[in-house]
C-alpha cells in the first residue's frame, strides 16, 4: 500500500476530484488548527493564476478531521478548471458562521 503524501503545511499541492471537490487532509487541518471551521476563504493557484474563493463550505465526514470543498461552477468555467487538474492551496482563512452571508464571492487576484 502506498504511503500518504507528506503534509508540511501550506502551500499544499493536490488534485481536483472527478466531482470537482478538493480534499484537505486531516493532517493539514490539524496542523492549521481549523477543525472547528465550517466555512473558509481559500486561495488557490491553478495554471499560474491565483484565485480566491470566498465563503466556501468545508464538508466533513463523521469520524475524521479531513475536509473537502467544492470549486464553484462559475469559477471552473471561468478559469477552465477540470477534474484531475493540479491545484495548489495557498491560504485557508476560517470564517465564523455569523460572518457568512448568503452570497458567495469570487475574487481574481
N, CA, C and O atoms as CSV, one atom per row, in Angstrom:
chain,resi,resn,atom,element,x,y,z
A,1,UNK,N,N,0.849,-1.177,0.000
A,1,UNK,CA,C,0.000,0.000,0.000
A,1,UNK,C,C,0.898,1.245,0.000
A,1,UNK,O,O,1.838,1.324,0.790
A,2,UNK,N,N,0.613,2.220,-0.883
A,2,UNK,CA,C,1.461,3.418,-0.925
A,2,UNK,C,C,1.271,4.278,0.320
A,2,UNK,O,O,0.193,4.332,0.912
A,3,UNK,N,N,2.351,4.942,0.690
A,3,UNK,CA,C,2.270,5.811,1.861
A,3,UNK,C,C,1.581,7.117,1.479
A,3,UNK,O,O,1.645,7.535,0.323
A,4,UNK,N,N,0.921,7.764,2.441
A,4,UNK,CA,C,0.238,9.022,2.142
A,4,UNK,C,C,1.235,10.126,1.793
A,4,UNK,O,O,2.406,10.082,2.173
A,5,UNK,N,N,0.730,11.120,1.055
A,5,UNK,CA,C,1.557,12.263,0.692
A,5,UNK,C,C,1.964,13.029,1.939
A,5,UNK,O,O,1.138,13.250,2.825
A,6,UNK,N,N,3.237,13.441,2.022
A,6,UNK,CA,C,3.649,14.207,3.197
A,6,UNK,C,C,2.975,15.585,3.223
A,6,UNK,O,O,2.808,16.232,2.189
A,7,UNK,N,N,2.601,16.005,4.404
A,7,UNK,CA,C,1.958,17.306,4.588
A,7,UNK,C,C,2.868,18.154,5.457
A,7,UNK,O,O,3.120,17.831,6.618
A,8,UNK,N,N,3.358,19.247,4.878
A,8,UNK,CA,C,4.251,20.136,5.611
A,8,UNK,C,C,3.629,21.494,5.867
A,8,UNK,O,O,4.320,22.418,6.296
A,9,UNK,N,N,2.338,21.632,5.612
A,9,UNK,CA,C,1.668,22.923,5.771
A,9,UNK,C,C,1.323,23.506,4.407
A,9,UNK,O,O,1.248,22.789,3.409
A,10,UNK,N,N,1.118,24.800,4.383
A,10,UNK,CA,C,0.766,25.477,3.138
A,10,UNK,C,C,2.012,26.070,2.510
A,10,UNK,O,O,2.920,26.448,3.251
A,11,UNK,N,N,2.114,26.175,1.206
A,11,UNK,CA,C,1.166,25.719,0.197
A,11,UNK,C,C,1.142,24.194,0.087
A,11,UNK,O,O,2.132,23.515,0.358
A,12,UNK,N,N,-0.018,23.683,-0.317
A,12,UNK,CA,C,-0.246,22.246,-0.424
A,12,UNK,C,C,-0.751,21.928,-1.819
A,12,UNK,O,O,-1.751,22.496,-2.260
A,13,UNK,N,N,-0.077,21.029,-2.519
A,13,UNK,CA,C,-0.470,20.645,-3.873
A,13,UNK,C,C,-1.325,19.387,-3.830
A,13,UNK,O,O,-1.028,18.439,-3.103
A,14,UNK,N,N,-2.395,19.397,-4.627
A,14,UNK,CA,C,-3.289,18.250,-4.696
A,14,UNK,C,C,-3.999,18.247,-6.042
A,14,UNK,O,O,-3.805,19.148,-6.859
A,15,UNK,N,N,-4.812,17.241,-6.265
A,15,UNK,CA,C,-5.599,17.143,-7.493
A,15,UNK,C,C,-7.065,17.415,-7.179
A,15,UNK,O,O,-7.525,17.234,-6.052
A,16,UNK,N,N,-7.780,17.852,-8.204
A,16,UNK,CA,C,-9.220,18.054,-8.088
A,16,UNK,C,C,-9.892,16.722,-8.404
A,16,UNK,O,O,-9.597,16.099,-9.424
A,17,UNK,N,N,-10.789,16.289,-7.535
A,17,UNK,CA,C,-11.502,15.038,-7.764
A,17,UNK,C,C,-12.469,15.165,-8.930
A,17,UNK,O,O,-12.772,16.265,-9.391
A,18,UNK,N,N,-12.942,14.025,-9.395
A,18,UNK,CA,C,-13.849,13.963,-10.539
A,18,UNK,C,C,-15.171,14.687,-10.248
A,18,UNK,O,O,-15.852,15.125,-11.175
A,19,UNK,N,N,-15.538,14.814,-8.950
A,19,UNK,CA,C,-16.767,15.524,-8.579
A,19,UNK,C,C,-16.496,16.999,-8.280
A,19,UNK,O,O,-17.317,17.665,-7.648
A,20,UNK,N,N,-15.334,17.516,-8.737
A,20,UNK,CA,C,-14.929,18.917,-8.594
A,20,UNK,C,C,-14.694,19.330,-7.145
A,20,UNK,O,O,-14.806,20.506,-6.801
A,21,UNK,N,N,-14.371,18.369,-6.312
A,21,UNK,CA,C,-14.037,18.677,-4.926
A,21,UNK,C,C,-12.537,18.547,-4.714
A,21,UNK,O,O,-11.848,17.831,-5.441
A,22,UNK,N,N,-12.053,19.248,-3.712
A,22,UNK,CA,C,-10.639,19.223,-3.341
A,22,UNK,C,C,-10.552,18.728,-1.897
A,22,UNK,O,O,-11.258,19.218,-1.015
A,23,UNK,N,N,-9.675,17.753,-1.672
A,23,UNK,CA,C,-9.510,17.192,-0.339
A,23,UNK,C,C,-8.464,17.965,0.446
A,23,UNK,O,O,-7.373,18.243,-0.051
A,24,UNK,N,N,-8.810,18.303,1.660
A,24,UNK,CA,C,-7.857,18.875,2.617
A,24,UNK,C,C,-7.614,17.781,3.652
A,24,UNK,O,O,-8.501,17.498,4.457
A,25,UNK,N,N,-6.430,17.156,3.653
A,25,UNK,CA,C,-6.210,16.011,4.536
A,25,UNK,C,C,-6.248,16.395,6.015
A,25,UNK,O,O,-6.002,17.542,6.388
A,26,UNK,N,N,-6.562,15.407,6.835
A,26,UNK,CA,C,-6.695,15.628,8.276
A,26,UNK,C,C,-5.416,16.208,8.873
A,26,UNK,O,O,-5.483,17.069,9.750
A,27,UNK,N,N,-4.272,15.755,8.418
A,27,UNK,CA,C,-3.006,16.248,8.956
A,27,UNK,C,C,-2.862,17.758,8.722
A,27,UNK,O,O,-2.385,18.479,9.599
A,28,UNK,N,N,-3.274,18.237,7.540
A,28,UNK,CA,C,-3.217,19.669,7.227
A,28,UNK,C,C,-4.214,20.443,8.089
A,28,UNK,O,O,-3.877,21.498,8.626
A,29,UNK,N,N,-5.421,19.934,8.222
A,29,UNK,CA,C,-6.456,20.596,9.021
A,29,UNK,C,C,-6.005,20.717,10.476
A,29,UNK,O,O,-6.165,21.771,11.091
A,30,UNK,N,N,-5.444,19.647,11.023
A,30,UNK,CA,C,-4.956,19.687,12.411
A,30,UNK,C,C,-3.757,20.624,12.553
A,30,UNK,O,O,-3.632,21.328,13.555
A,31,UNK,N,N,-2.873,20.632,11.547
A,31,UNK,CA,C,-1.699,21.496,11.584
A,31,UNK,C,C,-2.105,22.972,11.611
A,31,UNK,O,O,-1.477,23.784,12.290
A,32,UNK,N,N,-3.172,23.313,10.858
A,32,UNK,CA,C,-3.663,24.688,10.815
A,32,UNK,C,C,-4.571,25.016,12.004
A,32,UNK,O,O,-4.857,26.184,12.264
A,33,UNK,N,N,-5.020,23.991,12.721
A,33,UNK,CA,C,-5.879,24.193,13.888
A,33,UNK,C,C,-7.275,24.683,13.537
A,33,UNK,O,O,-7.850,25.493,14.263
A,34,UNK,N,N,-7.825,24.195,12.423
A,34,UNK,CA,C,-9.141,24.680,11.982
A,34,UNK,C,C,-10.177,23.557,11.948
A,34,UNK,O,O,-11.067,23.565,11.097
A,35,UNK,N,N,-10.071,22.597,12.860
A,35,UNK,CA,C,-11.039,21.501,12.898
A,35,UNK,C,C,-12.458,22.009,13.125
A,35,UNK,O,O,-13.422,21.383,12.684
A,36,UNK,N,N,-12.588,23.123,13.799
A,36,UNK,CA,C,-13.890,23.694,14.152
A,36,UNK,C,C,-14.553,24.425,12.984
A,36,UNK,O,O,-15.760,24.663,13.030
A,37,UNK,N,N,-13.818,24.785,11.955
A,37,UNK,CA,C,-14.323,25.655,10.886
A,37,UNK,C,C,-15.314,24.939,9.979
A,37,UNK,O,O,-15.109,23.786,9.600
A,38,UNK,N,N,-16.374,25.627,9.641
A,38,UNK,CA,C,-17.362,25.117,8.691
A,38,UNK,C,C,-17.295,25.856,7.365
A,38,UNK,O,O,-17.706,25.326,6.332
A,39,UNK,N,N,-16.778,27.080,7.392
A,39,UNK,CA,C,-16.623,27.896,6.190
A,39,UNK,C,C,-15.243,28.527,6.201
A,39,UNK,O,O,-14.658,28.754,7.260
A,40,UNK,N,N,-14.721,28.812,4.995
A,40,UNK,CA,C,-13.399,29.424,4.915
A,40,UNK,C,C,-13.258,30.196,3.612
A,40,UNK,O,O,-13.954,29.931,2.632
A,41,UNK,N,N,-12.344,31.154,3.626
A,41,UNK,CA,C,-11.882,31.801,2.398
A,41,UNK,C,C,-10.624,31.048,1.993
A,41,UNK,O,O,-9.685,30.931,2.780
A,42,UNK,N,N,-10.606,30.541,0.774
A,42,UNK,CA,C,-9.493,29.706,0.322
A,42,UNK,C,C,-8.868,30.317,-0.917
A,42,UNK,O,O,-9.567,30.657,-1.872
A,43,UNK,N,N,-7.558,30.456,-0.901
A,43,UNK,CA,C,-6.813,30.969,-2.040
A,43,UNK,C,C,-6.088,29.800,-2.695
A,43,UNK,O,O,-5.343,29.069,-2.042
A,44,UNK,N,N,-6.319,29.636,-4.002
A,44,UNK,CA,C,-5.699,28.543,-4.741
A,44,UNK,C,C,-4.923,29.090,-5.935
A,44,UNK,O,O,-5.157,30.210,-6.389
A,45,UNK,N,N,-4.008,28.288,-6.425
A,45,UNK,CA,C,-3.300,28.614,-7.664
A,45,UNK,C,C,-3.563,27.487,-8.647
A,45,UNK,O,O,-3.357,26.312,-8.341
A,46,UNK,N,N,-4.027,27.868,-9.844
A,46,UNK,CA,C,-4.274,26.907,-10.913
A,46,UNK,C,C,-3.710,27.502,-12.195
A,46,UNK,O,O,-4.118,28.589,-12.604
A,47,UNK,N,N,-2.784,26.808,-12.828
A,47,UNK,CA,C,-2.143,27.288,-14.067
A,47,UNK,C,C,-1.593,28.704,-13.898
A,47,UNK,O,O,-1.841,29.567,-14.741
A,48,UNK,N,N,-0.860,28.947,-12.832
A,48,UNK,CA,C,-0.233,30.248,-12.549
A,48,UNK,C,C,-1.223,31.379,-12.332
A,48,UNK,O,O,-0.832,32.546,-12.375
A,49,UNK,N,N,-2.484,31.072,-12.100
A,49,UNK,CA,C,-3.494,32.069,-11.748
A,49,UNK,C,C,-3.840,31.898,-10.286
A,49,UNK,O,O,-4.080,30.782,-9.826
A,50,UNK,N,N,-3.865,32.995,-9.554
A,50,UNK,CA,C,-4.243,32.959,-8.141
A,50,UNK,C,C,-5.718,33.335,-8.044
A,50,UNK,O,O,-6.135,34.394,-8.512
A,51,UNK,N,N,-6.497,32.449,-7.431
A,51,UNK,CA,C,-7.950,32.624,-7.332
A,51,UNK,C,C,-8.334,32.527,-5.859
A,51,UNK,O,O,-7.915,31.602,-5.163
A,52,UNK,N,N,-9.133,33.483,-5.386
A,52,UNK,CA,C,-9.628,33.449,-4.009
A,52,UNK,C,C,-11.103,33.078,-4.026
A,52,UNK,O,O,-11.918,33.738,-4.672
A,53,UNK,N,N,-11.426,32.030,-3.317
A,53,UNK,CA,C,-12.816,31.578,-3.177
A,53,UNK,C,C,-13.299,32.042,-1.811
A,53,UNK,O,O,-12.718,31.688,-0.785
A,54,UNK,N,N,-14.353,32.826,-1.802
A,54,UNK,CA,C,-14.887,33.375,-0.550
A,54,UNK,C,C,-16.041,32.521,-0.043
A,54,UNK,O,O,-16.864,32.042,-0.822
A,55,UNK,N,N,-16.090,32.341,1.256
A,55,UNK,CA,C,-17.199,31.663,1.942
A,55,UNK,C,C,-17.457,30.259,1.390
A,55,UNK,O,O,-18.583,29.918,1.027
A,56,UNK,N,N,-16.405,29.462,1.337
A,56,UNK,CA,C,-16.512,28.086,0.851
A,56,UNK,C,C,-16.899,27.189,2.020
A,56,UNK,O,O,-16.324,27.286,3.104
A,57,UNK,N,N,-17.885,26.312,1.792
A,57,UNK,CA,C,-18.287,25.355,2.816
A,57,UNK,C,C,-17.253,24.239,2.895
A,57,UNK,O,O,-16.890,23.649,1.877
A,58,UNK,N,N,-16.785,23.953,4.093
A,58,UNK,CA,C,-15.848,22.853,4.317
A,58,UNK,C,C,-16.665,21.629,4.716
A,58,UNK,O,O,-17.196,21.558,5.824
A,59,UNK,N,N,-16.758,20.683,3.815
A,59,UNK,CA,C,-17.546,19.475,4.051
A,59,UNK,C,C,-16.714,18.494,4.868
A,59,UNK,O,O,-15.504,18.381,4.669
A,60,UNK,N,N,-17.360,17.792,5.781
A,60,UNK,CA,C,-16.622,16.873,6.634
A,60,UNK,C,C,-17.320,15.528,6.705
A,60,UNK,O,O,-18.523,15.412,6.472
A,61,UNK,N,N,-16.532,14.518,7.034
A,61,UNK,CA,C,-17.098,13.204,7.290
A,61,UNK,C,C,-17.245,13.055,8.799
A,61,UNK,O,O,-16.804,13.912,9.565
A,62,UNK,N,N,-17.856,11.983,9.207
A,62,UNK,CA,C,-18.202,11.833,10.609
A,62,UNK,C,C,-17.010,11.593,11.536
A,62,UNK,O,O,-16.963,12.151,12.632
A,63,UNK,N,N,-16.051,10.775,11.114
A,63,UNK,CA,C,-15.029,10.313,12.054
A,63,UNK,C,C,-13.606,10.759,11.730
A,63,UNK,O,O,-12.655,10.123,12.185
A,64,UNK,N,N,-13.431,11.808,10.975
A,64,UNK,CA,C,-12.083,12.261,10.657
A,64,UNK,C,C,-12.023,13.777,10.620
A,64,UNK,O,O,-13.056,14.439,10.521
A,65,UNK,N,N,-10.837,14.323,10.699
A,65,UNK,CA,C,-10.656,15.776,10.673
A,65,UNK,C,C,-10.527,16.310,9.251
A,65,UNK,O,O,-10.541,17.525,9.049
A,66,UNK,N,N,-10.403,15.423,8.257
A,66,UNK,CA,C,-10.234,15.903,6.884
A,66,UNK,C,C,-11.480,16.650,6.404
A,66,UNK,O,O,-12.586,16.419,6.891
A,67,UNK,N,N,-11.279,17.540,5.450
A,67,UNK,CA,C,-12.368,18.339,4.887
A,67,UNK,C,C,-12.273,18.310,3.372
A,67,UNK,O,O,-11.213,18.030,2.812
A,68,UNK,N,N,-13.375,18.596,2.720
A,68,UNK,CA,C,-13.415,18.766,1.271
A,68,UNK,C,C,-14.178,20.032,0.977
A,68,UNK,O,O,-15.064,20.428,1.733
A,69,UNK,N,N,-13.828,20.669,-0.133
A,69,UNK,CA,C,-14.614,21.802,-0.592
A,69,UNK,C,C,-14.804,21.670,-2.089
A,69,UNK,O,O,-13.972,21.097,-2.792
A,70,UNK,N,N,-15.915,22.210,-2.559
A,70,UNK,CA,C,-16.244,22.160,-3.978
A,70,UNK,C,C,-15.868,23.476,-4.618
A,70,UNK,O,O,-16.171,24.543,-4.084
A,71,UNK,N,N,-15.207,23.406,-5.763
A,71,UNK,CA,C,-14.900,24.610,-6.526
A,71,UNK,C,C,-16.168,24.973,-7.290
A,71,UNK,O,O,-16.663,24.155,-8.065
A,72,UNK,N,N,-16.708,26.179,-7.093
A,72,UNK,CA,C,-17.973,26.565,-7.724
A,72,UNK,C,C,-17.919,26.500,-9.253
A,72,UNK,O,O,-16.874,26.735,-9.860
A,73,UNK,N,N,-19.051,26.179,-9.855
A,73,UNK,CA,C,-19.150,26.036,-11.309
A,73,UNK,C,C,-18.687,27.290,-12.045
A,73,UNK,O,O,-17.994,27.197,-13.058
A,74,UNK,N,N,-19.072,28.476,-11.531
A,74,UNK,CA,C,-18.681,29.723,-12.206
A,74,UNK,C,C,-17.160,29.840,-12.289
A,74,UNK,O,O,-16.618,30.275,-13.305
A,75,UNK,N,N,-16.484,29.452,-11.224
A,75,UNK,CA,C,-15.016,29.519,-11.186
A,75,UNK,C,C,-14.426,28.492,-12.148
A,75,UNK,O,O,-13.500,28.800,-12.897
A,76,UNK,N,N,-14.960,27.280,-12.127
A,76,UNK,CA,C,-14.453,26.236,-13.033
A,76,UNK,C,C,-14.598,26.652,-14.486
A,76,UNK,O,O,-13.676,26.471,-15.281
A,77,UNK,N,N,-15.746,27.207,-14.836
A,77,UNK,CA,C,-15.979,27.624,-16.222
A,77,UNK,C,C,-15.118,28.826,-16.596
A,77,UNK,O,O,-14.575,28.882,-17.699
A,78,UNK,N,N,-14.995,29.768,-15.700
A,78,UNK,CA,C,-14.241,30.999,-15.996
A,78,UNK,C,C,-12.748,30.734,-16.201
A,78,UNK,O,O,-12.119,31.344,-17.065
A,79,UNK,N,N,-12.183,29.820,-15.400
A,79,UNK,CA,C,-10.744,29.578,-15.444
A,79,UNK,C,C,-10.372,28.253,-16.113
A,79,UNK,O,O,-9.194,27.899,-16.164
A,80,UNK,N,N,-11.341,27.533,-16.614
A,80,UNK,CA,C,-11.048,26.275,-17.298
A,80,UNK,C,C,-10.530,25.187,-16.374
A,80,UNK,O,O,-9.684,24.384,-16.769
A,81,UNK,N,N,-11.023,25.156,-15.170
A,81,UNK,CA,C,-10.595,24.152,-14.201
A,81,UNK,C,C,-11.369,22.866,-14.464
A,81,UNK,O,O,-12.599,22.863,-14.527
A,82,UNK,N,N,-10.624,21.778,-14.617
A,82,UNK,CA,C,-11.218,20.479,-14.936
A,82,UNK,C,C,-10.872,19.467,-13.839
A,82,UNK,O,O,-9.889,19.635,-13.117
A,83,UNK,N,N,-11.695,18.410,-13.724
A,83,UNK,CA,C,-11.338,17.337,-12.789
A,83,UNK,C,C,-9.973,16.757,-13.140
A,83,UNK,O,O,-9.591,16.698,-14.309
A,84,UNK,N,N,-9.253,16.334,-12.123
A,84,UNK,CA,C,-7.909,15.751,-12.214
A,84,UNK,C,C,-6.818,16.772,-12.509
A,84,UNK,O,O,-5.659,16.394,-12.674
A,85,UNK,N,N,-7.162,18.062,-12.579
A,85,UNK,CA,C,-6.141,19.114,-12.695
A,85,UNK,C,C,-5.430,19.254,-11.352
A,85,UNK,O,O,-5.997,18.952,-10.302
A,86,UNK,N,N,-4.190,19.713,-11.398
A,86,UNK,CA,C,-3.455,20.020,-10.176
A,86,UNK,C,C,-3.844,21.409,-9.696
A,86,UNK,O,O,-4.061,22.320,-10.494
A,87,UNK,N,N,-3.926,21.553,-8.389
A,87,UNK,CA,C,-4.215,22.845,-7.790
A,87,UNK,C,C,-3.322,22.983,-6.557
A,87,UNK,O,O,-3.036,22.001,-5.872
A,88,UNK,N,N,-2.892,24.199,-6.289
A,88,UNK,CA,C,-2.065,24.464,-5.124
A,88,UNK,C,C,-2.857,25.350,-4.172
A,88,UNK,O,O,-3.304,26.434,-4.545
A,89,UNK,N,N,-3.025,24.884,-2.952
A,89,UNK,CA,C,-3.751,25.644,-1.944
A,89,UNK,C,C,-2.746,26.548,-1.252
A,89,UNK,O,O,-1.809,26.078,-0.608
A,90,UNK,N,N,-2.952,27.851,-1.393
A,90,UNK,CA,C,-2.009,28.826,-0.861
A,90,UNK,C,C,-2.376,29.310,0.535
A,90,UNK,O,O,-1.497,29.538,1.367
A,91,UNK,N,N,-3.676,29.468,0.795
A,91,UNK,CA,C,-4.105,30.016,2.076
A,91,UNK,C,C,-5.506,29.533,2.405
A,91,UNK,O,O,-6.350,29.393,1.520
A,92,UNK,N,N,-5.745,29.279,3.682
A,92,UNK,CA,C,-7.079,28.937,4.182
A,92,UNK,C,C,-7.335,29.814,5.390
A,92,UNK,O,O,-6.624,29.733,6.392
A,93,UNK,N,N,-8.365,30.659,5.289
A,93,UNK,CA,C,-8.735,31.536,6.394
A,93,UNK,C,C,-10.130,31.146,6.866
A,93,UNK,O,O,-11.104,31.387,6.154
A,94,UNK,N,N,-10.249,30.546,8.054
A,94,UNK,CA,C,-11.566,30.133,8.536
A,94,UNK,C,C,-12.461,31.333,8.830
A,94,UNK,O,O,-11.988,32.414,9.181
A,95,UNK,N,N,-13.760,31.116,8.679
A,95,UNK,CA,C,-14.763,32.162,8.920
A,95,UNK,C,C,-15.733,31.650,9.972
A,95,UNK,O,O,-16.143,30.489,9.937
A,96,UNK,N,N,-16.089,32.495,10.884
A,96,UNK,CA,C,-17.109,32.128,11.870
A,96,UNK,C,C,-18.478,32.156,11.187
A,96,UNK,O,O,-18.690,32.934,10.257
A,97,UNK,N,N,-19.384,31.333,11.632
A,97,UNK,CA,C,-20.680,31.181,10.976
A,97,UNK,C,C,-21.444,32.494,10.898
A,97,UNK,O,O,-22.099,32.754,9.889
A,98,UNK,N,N,-21.383,33.324,11.924
A,98,UNK,CA,C,-22.140,34.577,11.899
A,98,UNK,C,C,-21.620,35.541,10.841
A,98,UNK,O,O,-22.324,36.478,10.465
A,99,UNK,N,N,-20.374,35.324,10.346
A,99,UNK,CA,C,-19.813,36.190,9.314
A,99,UNK,C,C,-20.190,35.741,7.909
A,99,UNK,O,O,-19.938,36.462,6.943
A,100,UNK,N,N,-20.783,34.576,7.782
A,100,UNK,CA,C,-21.106,34.021,6.468
A,100,UNK,C,C,-22.435,34.578,5.996
A,100,UNK,O,O,-23.451,34.459,6.681
A,101,UNK,N,N,-22.418,35.184,4.827
A,101,UNK,CA,C,-23.641,35.691,4.225
A,101,UNK,C,C,-24.273,34.636,3.343
A,101,UNK,O,O,-23.868,33.474,3.364
A,102,UNK,N,N,-25.263,35.039,2.571
A,102,UNK,CA,C,-25.944,34.102,1.700
A,102,UNK,C,C,-25.332,34.021,0.327
A,102,UNK,O,O,-25.656,33.111,-0.435
A,103,UNK,N,N,-24.449,34.954,-0.015
A,103,UNK,CA,C,-23.883,35.005,-1.369
A,103,UNK,C,C,-22.392,34.715,-1.307
A,103,UNK,O,O,-21.670,35.250,-0.465
A,104,UNK,N,N,-21.949,33.857,-2.218
A,104,UNK,CA,C,-20.533,33.519,-2.290
A,104,UNK,C,C,-19.849,34.455,-3.271
A,104,UNK,O,O,-20.374,34.711,-4.354
A,105,UNK,N,N,-18.682,34.969,-2.901
A,105,UNK,CA,C,-17.955,35.882,-3.751
A,105,UNK,C,C,-16.680,35.223,-4.254
A,105,UNK,O,O,-16.039,34.456,-3.535
A,106,UNK,N,N,-16.319,35.529,-5.498
A,106,UNK,CA,C,-15.095,35.022,-6.082
A,106,UNK,C,C,-14.251,36.209,-6.510
A,106,UNK,O,O,-14.721,37.081,-7.241
A,107,UNK,N,N,-13.014,36.241,-6.057
A,107,UNK,CA,C,-12.124,37.351,-6.401
A,107,UNK,C,C,-10.933,36.807,-7.169
A,107,UNK,O,O,-10.364,35.778,-6.802
A,108,UNK,N,N,-10.559,37.499,-8.234
A,108,UNK,CA,C,-9.383,37.147,-9.013
A,108,UNK,C,C,-8.281,38.117,-8.623
A,108,UNK,O,O,-8.456,39.332,-8.707
A,109,UNK,N,N,-7.154,37.583,-8.198
A,109,UNK,CA,C,-6.055,38.450,-7.770
A,109,UNK,C,C,-4.996,38.510,-8.832
A,109,UNK,O,O,-3.985,39.191,-8.658
